[in-house]
Amino acid sequence: MVKPVRIGVVAPASRIDPAVPAEVEALVARLYPDGRVQLVFDPQCLLTDNHFAGDDAARAGGFLRVANDPTLDALWIARGGYGSNRIAGTVLAGLTDAARDKIYLGYSDLGFILAGLHRQGIGRPVHGPAAHDIRRAGGEAAVARALAWIVDGDRTALEPGLEPGQKAAAFNITVLSQLLGTDLQPDLTGHVLLLEDVGEYMYRLDRSLFHITSNPGIRNVAGIRLGRCSDIPENDPDFGMTAEEVCRHWCERSGIPYLGRADIGHDADNKLVPFGLI
């Protein structure tokens, strides 16, 4: 009998809908009827503390239980939102040897922890769909894509512009801007940097891209590719530039090559981007 792939699920940021675990497990049963995939939702996923899936200690504890469990092959994020930065230091300090060979998959707010993992060379951080994405329109395809990468290393799940032998990383624009200059900032020298965002005014994206492209470490990347910046609120007066025009502007000002668009974003079409060598 083939050893099952066991995937632990945690919620290091915002709380999830309590129905999500059953919905995702039902999809797994349909996709892998042979039982070769086992999901383990940590009880922390169903905690509630105001905005968060439990208080900081509970969320860090859930993450560490999964990361340090040698019987689990991957740690998958239930959802983003906000809160990963509040526990990143505790999580990174508490990881054991069992955490070093895992896949860590998620996006958005998880970027704080993915950055720290990449900085320390721990595991295989991957920017990609979260379990809660099953609630998006077409979200079953997003969840299936994430599982295909974890279970079979399916390269069709990857962002199509990634090239073998290339180094890459992907972040939410606002999250990356906030973590620069902290002890979570990874060395992205020679990486192609893919960026996306959701729900931010254009002037805020402009401000964040100014900060990102001004950082000396970021100026060592091989180039920037822009994913989707969706649900941008209307501004009065109108900012007058698109997200791509803003990204091009700051790349030109900083001397960072602008390498075109990327198929990532806060939607069901979000493709996967492993950190480091592709």
Summary of the structure (lengths in Angstrom):
residues: 278
radius of gyration: 18.0
end to end distance: 30.6
largest distance: 63.5
contacts: 975
relative contact order: 0.14
helix: 40%
strand: 21%
